[in-house]
């Protein structure tokens, strides 16, 4: 049965935040993501500079984090992969998960990004763990321990599931079980089960692009090389139909040599992709028939003396 997935990971320094931002926005290498689908990812809130967005929230409330303080939480939201049956489901998830984050955290949620370049659609969000100060109107404090303690995490799990269950057929996650609070890293270990499949898809797309480029290059090369050769062969064909003799044999032999040379040149030019050059054989068929016909007549008339105009 499908359920909701909600994970949180603490970020304690700007360097860690920059590293997380580089991952979320694909500035860093991401082995379990398909590069061809990077452009499908969407920023739903904030910008691709998450460090500045988080700092803007801290500055607004005049928060100067102490050393080793958690400056924000990296939240990961998703559903079981089978819940995403169509693009409509993905768009619905993105809208309703964003609504949940904004309703629950407001401006404390500085960034929301939808990832569609991995095997399971999911959202990354940055949340600054701010709470109201006791006894001080309008005052706030930074405390991940109080904002995201065990009770708060359990409540978030239940509330997120209840919210998304209004739009998807879901069952509640196992509250209190260790699996309920897996780290983001563990989620990616689950997602990366399809890494080999993604890698093969990407490799296949690269091969297809390479083949298209090479086919274009070969076609341009053939279009430049063969028209004058064809024109020459056609002129000689008219002459040799009436005058076969030794001239015909010499011409047939010469054409075979030239044909072989061109084939070798092509194979050398594209030696790593010779398997994809079979289509070029069609260009030779017409002229090969002429040569074969000439040879046939030469063999049939070896005992005949033919007049040859030189």
C-alpha positions as CSV (number, residue, x, y, z in Angstrom):
1,X,0.0,0.0,0.0
2,X,1.1,3.6,-0.7
3,X,2.1,5.9,2.0
4,X,3.7,9.3,2.7
5,X,7.5,9.8,3.1
6,X,8.8,12.6,5.3
7,X,12.5,12.9,6.3
8,X,14.5,15.6,8.0
9,X,18.2,16.2,8.2
10,X,20.0,18.8,10.3
11,X,22.3,21.4,8.7
12,X,24.7,23.0,11.1
13,X,26.9,25.2,8.9
14,X,26.9,27.4,5.8
15,X,29.4,25.0,4.2
16,X,27.0,22.1,4.7
17,X,24.1,24.2,3.5
18,X,26.1,25.1,0.3
19,X,26.8,21.5,-0.2
20,X,23.2,20.5,0.2
21,X,22.1,23.4,-2.2
22,X,24.6,22.2,-4.8
23,X,23.1,18.8,-4.7
24,X,19.5,20.0,-4.8
25,X,20.1,22.3,-7.8
26,X,22.5,19.9,-9.6
27,X,25.6,22.1,-9.4
28,X,27.4,19.0,-8.0
29,X,27.6,15.5,-9.6
30,X,24.6,13.5,-8.8
31,X,25.1,9.8,-9.8
32,X,21.5,8.7,-9.1
33,X,20.0,11.4,-11.2
34,X,19.5,11.5,-15.0
35,X,21.3,14.5,-16.5
36,X,18.8,14.5,-19.5
37,X,16.0,15.3,-17.0
38,X,17.8,18.1,-15.0
39,X,15.7,20.7,-16.7
40,X,12.5,19.0,-15.5
41,X,13.3,19.9,-11.9
42,X,11.3,22.9,-10.6
43,X,11.9,25.6,-7.9
44,X,8.6,26.0,-6.2
45,X,9.8,28.6,-3.6
46,X,13.0,30.6,-3.1
47,X,15.9,30.4,-5.5
48,X,18.8,28.2,-6.4
49,X,21.0,30.1,-3.8
50,X,19.6,28.5,-0.7
51,X,22.3,29.9,1.6
52,X,21.2,33.4,0.8
53,X,17.5,32.5,1.2
54,X,18.1,31.0,4.7
55,X,20.3,33.9,5.7
56,X,17.4,36.3,4.7
57,X,15.1,34.5,7.1
58,X,17.7,34.7,9.9
59,X,18.4,38.4,9.2
60,X,14.6,39.2,9.3
61,X,14.4,37.9,12.8
62,X,17.9,39.2,13.8
63,X,19.1,35.7,14.6
64,X,22.9,35.2,15.0
65,X,23.3,31.4,15.3
66,X,25.7,30.2,17.9
67,X,28.5,27.8,16.9
68,X,27.3,24.3,16.0
69,X,23.6,25.5,16.0
70,X,21.3,23.9,13.5
71,X,20.6,26.8,11.0
72,X,18.0,24.9,9.0
73,X,16.5,21.5,8.4
74,X,16.6,19.7,5.0
75,X,13.2,18.2,4.6
76,X,12.4,15.5,2.0
77,X,8.8,14.9,1.1
78,X,7.5,12.1,-1.2
79,X,5.0,9.3,-1.7
80,X,5.5,5.6,-2.5
81,X,6.6,5.4,-6.1
82,X,3.4,3.5,-7.1
83,X,1.3,6.5,-6.2
84,X,2.7,8.4,-9.2
85,X,0.8,6.9,-12.1
86,X,0.8,10.0,-14.3
87,X,2.0,13.6,-14.7
88,X,-1.3,14.7,-13.2
89,X,-0.4,12.8,-10.0
90,X,3.1,14.4,-9.9
91,X,1.6,17.9,-10.3
92,X,-1.0,17.3,-7.7
93,X,1.7,16.1,-5.3
94,X,3.8,19.2,-5.9
95,X,0.9,21.6,-5.3
96,X,-0.4,19.9,-2.2
97,X,3.0,19.2,-0.6
98,X,3.8,22.9,-1.1
99,X,0.5,23.9,0.5
100,X,1.4,21.8,3.5
101,X,4.8,23.3,3.9
102,X,3.6,26.9,3.6
103,X,0.6,26.3,6.0
104,X,2.8,24.6,8.6
105,X,6.0,26.7,8.4
106,X,5.1,29.9,6.5
107,X,8.2,32.1,5.9
108,X,10.3,29.7,8.0
109,X,10.3,27.5,4.9
110,X,12.7,29.4,2.6
111,X,13.1,26.9,-0.3
112,X,11.0,24.2,-2.0
113,X,12.4,22.3,-5.0
114,X,10.7,19.5,-6.9
115,X,13.0,16.7,-8.3
116,X,11.8,14.8,-11.3
117,X,15.2,13.5,-12.6
118,X,15.3,10.5,-10.2
119,X,13.3,7.3,-10.1
120,X,10.7,8.7,-7.6
121,X,9.4,12.3,-7.7
122,X,10.1,14.1,-4.4
123,X,10.5,17.6,-2.9
124,X,13.4,19.1,-1.0
125,X,12.6,22.0,1.4
126,X,14.8,24.1,3.7
127,X,13.1,25.1,7.0
128,X,14.6,27.4,9.6
129,X,13.8,26.0,13.0
130,X,12.4,29.2,14.6
131,X,10.1,29.3,17.7
132,X,8.4,32.1,19.6
133,X,10.2,33.1,22.8
134,X,8.3,32.5,26.0
135,X,7.0,35.7,27.5
136,X,8.3,37.9,24.7
137,X,5.8,39.3,22.2
138,X,7.2,39.0,18.7
139,X,10.5,37.5,19.8
140,X,11.8,34.3,18.2
141,X,14.5,31.9,18.9
142,X,16.4,29.3,16.9
143,X,16.0,25.7,18.2
144,X,15.9,22.6,16.1
145,X,15.7,20.5,19.3
146,X,12.4,22.0,20.3
147,X,11.0,22.6,16.8
148,X,11.9,19.1,15.5
149,X,12.0,16.9,18.6
150,X,10.5,13.3,18.6
151,X,7.0,14.5,19.4
152,X,7.1,17.2,16.7
153,X,8.4,14.8,14.1
154,X,5.6,12.3,14.9
155,X,3.0,15.0,14.6
156,X,4.5,16.1,11.3
157,X,4.3,12.5,10.0
158,X,0.7,12.2,11.0
159,X,-0.4,15.6,9.7
160,X,1.4,15.2,6.4
161,X,-0.2,11.8,5.8
162,X,-3.6,13.1,6.8
163,X,-3.2,16.1,4.4
164,X,-2.0,14.0,1.4
165,X,-4.6,11.3,2.0
166,X,-7.2,13.8,1.0
167,X,-5.9,13.6,-2.6
168,X,-4.2,10.2,-2.8
169,X,-5.2,6.7,-1.7
170,X,-2.7,6.3,1.2
171,X,-2.2,4.4,4.4
172,X,-0.5,6.0,7.5
173,X,3.3,5.4,8.0
174,X,4.4,3.3,10.9
175,X,4.6,6.0,13.6
176,X,7.3,5.4,16.2
177,X,9.2,2.9,14.1
178,X,12.8,3.6,13.2
179,X,11.8,3.7,9.5
180,X,9.6,6.7,10.2
181,X,12.7,8.9,10.7
182,X,15.2,7.6,8.2
183,X,17.8,10.1,7.2
184,X,17.7,11.7,3.7
185,X,20.9,9.6,2.9
186,X,18.9,6.4,3.6
187,X,16.1,7.6,1.3
188,X,18.6,8.1,-1.5
189,X,20.0,4.6,-0.9
190,X,16.5,3.3,-1.6
191,X,16.0,5.5,-4.6
192,X,19.4,4.5,-6.0
193,X,18.2,0.9,-6.5
194,X,17.3,2.1,-10.0
195,X,20.7,3.7,-10.5
196,X,21.8,1.1,-13.1
197,X,18.6,1.5,-15.0
198,X,19.1,5.3,-15.1
199,X,22.7,4.9,-16.1
200,X,21.8,2.6,-19.0
201,X,19.0,5.0,-20.1
202,X,21.5,7.9,-20.1
203,X,24.1,5.8,-21.9
204,X,21.6,4.8,-24.5
205,X,20.6,8.4,-25.1
206,X,24.2,9.4,-25.6
207,X,24.7,6.6,-28.1
208,X,21.6,7.7,-30.0
209,X,22.9,11.3,-30.2
210,X,26.3,10.1,-31.3
211,X,24.8,8.0,-34.0
212,X,22.7,10.8,-35.3
213,X,25.8,13.1,-35.4
214,X,27.9,10.5,-37.2
215,X,25.2,9.7,-39.7
216,X,24.9,13.4,-40.5
217,X,28.7,13.6,-41.0
218,X,28.9,10.5,-43.2
219,X,26.0,11.7,-45.3
220,X,27.7,15.1,-45.8
221,X,31.0,13.3,-46.7
222,X,29.3,11.0,-49.2
223,X,27.3,13.8,-50.8
224,X,30.6,15.6,-51.4
225,X,32.7,12.7,-52.6
226,X,30.4,10.5,-54.8
227,X,28.7,12.9,-57.2
228,X,31.8,13.4,-59.4
229,X,32.7,9.7,-59.2
230,X,29.1,8.8,-60.3
231,X,29.2,11.3,-63.1
232,X,32.5,9.8,-64.3
233,X,31.2,6.3,-64.1
234,X,28.1,7.2,-66.1
235,X,30.1,8.7,-68.9
236,X,32.4,5.7,-69.1
237,X,29.4,3.3,-68.9
238,X,28.0,4.8,-72.2
239,X,31.3,4.3,-73.9
240,X,32.0,0.8,-72.6
241,X,28.6,-0.6,-73.5
242,X,29.7,-0.6,-77.1
243,X,33.4,-1.2,-76.5
244,X,34.2,-3.8,-73.9
245,X,37.6,-5.3,-74.7
246,X,40.6,-4.7,-72.5
247,X,39.5,-1.1,-71.8
248,X,36.3,-2.4,-70.1
249,X,38.3,-4.8,-68.0
250,X,40.8,-2.1,-67.0
251,X,37.9,0.2,-66.1
252,X,36.1,-2.5,-64.1
253,X,39.3,-3.2,-62.2
254,X,40.0,0.5,-61.6
255,X,36.5,1.0,-60.3
256,X,36.8,-1.9,-57.9
257,X,40.1,-0.4,-56.6
258,X,38.6,3.1,-56.2
259,X,35.5,1.7,-54.5
260,X,37.7,-0.3,-52.1
261,X,39.8,2.8,-51.3
262,X,36.7,4.9,-50.6
263,X,35.4,2.2,-48.3
264,X,38.7,2.1,-46.4
265,X,38.8,5.9,-46.1
266,X,35.3,5.9,-44.6
267,X,36.1,3.2,-42.2
268,X,39.3,5.0,-41.1
269,X,37.3,8.2,-40.6
270,X,34.8,6.5,-38.5
271,X,36.7,3.5,-37.2
272,X,35.0,3.5,-33.9
273,X,31.6,3.3,-35.5
274,X,32.0,1.1,-38.5
275,X,29.0,-1.0,-37.6
276,X,26.8,2.0,-38.4
277,X,28.1,2.5,-41.9
278,X,26.2,-0.3,-43.6
279,X,23.7,2.1,-45.0
280,X,26.4,3.5,-47.3
281,X,26.5,0.3,-49.2
282,X,23.3,1.4,-51.0
283,X,25.3,4.1,-52.8
284,X,27.6,1.5,-54.4
285,X,24.9,-0.8,-55.7
286,X,24.1,0.9,-58.9
287,X,27.8,1.3,-59.9
288,X,28.6,-2.3,-58.8
289,X,26.0,-3.6,-61.1
290,X,27.6,-1.7,-64.0
291,X,31.0,-3.2,-63.1
292,X,29.6,-6.7,-62.8
293,X,27.8,-6.4,-66.1
294,X,31.0,-5.2,-67.8
295,X,33.0,-8.1,-66.3
296,X,30.3,-10.5,-67.4
297,X,30.5,-9.3,-71.0
298,X,34.3,-9.4,-70.9
299,X,34.3,-13.0,-69.8
300,X,31.8,-13.9,-72.5
301,X,33.8,-12.3,-75.2
302,X,37.4,-13.2,-74.2
303,X,37.9,-14.9,-77.6
304,X,36.4,-12.0,-79.6
305,X,38.5,-9.2,-80.8
306,X,36.8,-5.9,-80.2
307,X,37.7,-2.5,-81.7
308,X,38.5,0.0,-79.0
309,X,38.6,3.7,-79.7
310,X,41.4,5.3,-77.6
